[in-house]
Amino acid sequence: MSYLYRFLLWSIIDKKRKKDPKENEVNDEEVLYLQQAEANYSEIEFLDEFLSIYDQLLEKDQRKVLALLENTDLSRQNRHRYRMRLRKLFKEKR
């Protein structure tokens, strides 16, 4: 979605520029606002995807995710194991 949004945003900006460059100068604040809005949408989209995959995980794997996110006192070795296991699971579920 973010690619499509950016493509449409810049195509609209280009069309404004082509009509009359002096009359329709693009306001930098407008572009910044639209880019921030797009970033918020992509973050929401990412979180939604994360939660849907998280719900599909087994309970023990959900505990591993929480342990990594909460930054509990895990050994370096366990953090590595958890990340490798979860990376594999997230790629499969995606």
C-alpha positions as CSV (number, residue, x, y, z in Angstrom):
1,M,0.0,0.0,0.0
2,S,2.8,2.4,0.8
3,Y,4.2,2.1,-2.8
4,L,0.9,2.8,-4.3
5,Y,0.3,5.8,-2.0
6,R,3.7,7.3,-2.8
7,F,3.1,6.8,-6.5
8,L,-0.2,8.5,-6.4
9,L,1.1,11.3,-4.3
10,W,3.9,12.1,-6.6
11,S,1.8,11.7,-9.7
12,I,-0.6,14.3,-8.3
13,I,2.3,16.7,-7.5
14,D,3.7,16.3,-11.0
15,K,0.4,17.0,-12.6
16,K,0.1,20.2,-10.6
17,R,3.6,21.2,-11.7
18,K,2.9,20.6,-15.4
19,K,-0.3,22.6,-15.5
20,D,1.2,25.9,-14.5
21,P,4.5,25.7,-12.6
22,K,4.3,29.3,-11.3
23,E,0.7,29.1,-10.2
24,N,0.8,25.7,-8.5
25,E,4.0,25.5,-6.7
26,V,4.0,22.6,-4.2
27,N,4.1,23.7,-0.6
28,D,6.8,21.8,1.3
29,E,4.6,21.6,4.4
30,E,1.9,19.9,2.3
31,V,4.3,17.3,1.1
32,L,5.7,16.7,4.6
33,Y,2.2,16.3,6.0
34,L,1.3,13.8,3.4
35,Q,4.5,11.9,3.9
36,Q,3.9,11.7,7.7
37,A,0.3,10.5,7.1
38,E,1.6,7.8,4.8
39,A,4.2,6.8,7.4
40,N,1.4,6.5,10.0
41,Y,-0.6,4.3,7.6
42,S,2.3,2.0,6.9
43,E,3.0,1.7,10.7
44,I,-0.7,0.7,11.3
45,E,-0.5,-1.7,8.4
46,F,2.7,-3.3,9.9
47,L,1.2,-3.6,13.4
48,D,-2.0,-5.1,12.0
49,E,0.1,-7.7,10.1
50,F,2.2,-8.4,13.2
51,L,-0.8,-9.0,15.4
52,S,-2.5,-11.3,12.9
53,I,0.7,-13.4,12.7
54,Y,1.1,-13.2,16.5
55,D,-2.4,-14.6,17.0
56,Q,-1.5,-17.6,14.9
57,L,1.5,-18.6,16.9
58,L,1.5,-21.2,19.6
59,E,1.4,-20.1,23.2
60,K,5.1,-20.9,23.8
61,D,6.1,-18.9,20.8
62,Q,3.9,-16.0,21.9
63,R,5.8,-16.0,25.2
64,K,9.1,-15.9,23.3
65,V,7.9,-12.8,21.4
66,L,6.9,-11.1,24.6
67,A,10.2,-11.9,26.2
68,L,12.1,-10.3,23.3
69,L,9.8,-7.3,23.2
70,E,9.9,-6.7,27.0
71,N,13.6,-7.0,27.0
72,T,13.7,-9.4,29.9
73,D,17.0,-10.8,31.2
74,L,17.6,-13.3,28.4
75,S,21.1,-14.6,27.7
76,R,22.6,-13.7,24.4
77,Q,22.3,-17.3,23.3
78,N,18.6,-17.4,24.1
79,R,17.9,-14.1,22.4
80,H,19.6,-15.5,19.3
81,R,17.6,-18.7,19.5
82,Y,14.3,-16.9,19.9
83,R,15.0,-14.5,17.1
84,M,16.0,-17.4,14.7
85,R,12.9,-19.4,15.7
86,L,10.5,-16.5,15.4
87,R,12.1,-15.2,12.1
88,K,11.3,-18.7,10.6
89,L,7.8,-18.7,11.9
90,F,7.0,-15.2,10.8
91,K,8.3,-16.0,7.3
92,E,6.1,-19.1,7.1
93,K,3.0,-17.3,8.3
94,R,3.4,-14.3,6.1
